[in-house]
Amino acid sequence: MNSKTIVHIIRFFFLVLAQVLVFNNLNFLGFINPMIYILYFYWYPVKENRAILLLASFILGLTIDLFSDTMAIHTVSCLTIAYMRSGIMRFCFGVNYDFQNFKLASTTTLQQITFLALLILFHHFIFFFLEIFSFSNLLLILKKVLIVGAASLVLSLLIRSLFSIQKK
Amino acid sequence: MQQIINFLIKNKNGLLYVFLLTIALGLTVQSNSYHQSKYFNSTNWFAGNIYQTSSNITTYFSLEQENKTLLDENKRLRHQLFNQALEFIDSIPLDTTLSYNLITANVVKNSYSLSKNYITINAGQKQGLEQDMGVMTANGIIGIIERTSPKFSIIQSILNTKSTINAKLKNSNYFGSLVWDTKDFNTVQLTDIPRMVEIKEGDTVVTGAMSSIFPENIPIGTITDYSLNTSENSYNINISLFQDMANVKNVYIIKNENLTELNELEKGIE
């Protein structure tokens, strides 16, 4: 148990409680409930064991599902972005990602925002697709993905800047 | 053998992903086809108590409005009581002859932005709650109990695509089923009303007599607009709910005392 593990666990509980007690009750305009717990995947260390990330994402999704009575669709979307994470990172950060001493803080802000936005986009698409689960409502799914996704991105960026690690 | 082990080690993350994904999809499909899974919802001890704590704090902010709702309801009931036609009572009915009993509870978690919404309340098996009991507020119905734990219960809200409730037009007694098209959380749809029925905007819709869950004539909402369905033989009617689904605090659970007898009777026929 080093201090990094404890930080991870505290972050886990902070994000779950913030999500289920605050952000799940926002209901802005009747349907916008931003999902800010995706920040967990953004903050997760770059070079960490992927198996542990998958297990952590499974537990994270399951906990959120347990509170929101959404069957296991948060779990499915969480698992998928955890699995896709390294691919998305390679897409966003290019060859830098393969260097041994690569850190998230050493990339440009634009790259970081793209990374977060892609995580949110994939997550929301899987989530709303499974939640509504019909092709006839494809427009409704796209509408929800775009609007809720935008709200999630804005709020995640605000929280990210609130807890940002000092650069340099 | 060596190759199989090598393959497993090489693809361990992919295999782990597929394994966990199968569990998650299994849970989703299982609760889609049947009632919610047994432990995997917010009635469990852990989630229930956290919601209870949070609701203990937030209820203070709406006490004034809740008082007003209760006063309004009391006023309505007293009005009925005082204006009742006086009649000769030859016997006082005993409590055991009641066919419906009411249990009260508070909402600890409510959602209305998804397509399958559930409400969690802080009463459960200890208070005598069971699956398939109707739940209403002072203004109208809100759903049916889907799963209970010792201290909490989960209600399938009328804002749930799985929900169908028997409802009828108050003035003509034609009945149909109440469903939700996920578009607006204060509007539900009444379907299967035949074409020949005369409908007016503003008509009241109440619960029907076809269900053993709700007593007849509990208010639901008023008709805002209506249109014929694609096959043009029945109406799709939009109903604006009396109860604001975004603001549900105190609820009544309706317990049908004759339910076991009724079920046995129906079983005998089949």
Interface residues (C-beta under 8 A of the other chain):
Chain A: L17 V20 L21 N24 N27 G30 F31 I32 N33 R50 A51 L54 L55 F58 G61 L62 D65 L66 F67 S68 D69 T70 M71 A72 I73 T75 V76 L79 T80 A82 Y83 L130 E131 I132 F133 L140
Chain B: K12 N13 G14 L16 Y17 L20 L21 I23 A24 L25 G26 L27 T28 S31 N32 Q36 S37 F40 N41 S42 N44 F46 A47 I50 Y51 S54 K109 S111 Y112 S113 L114 S115 K116 Y118 T120 I154 T182 D184 F185 A246
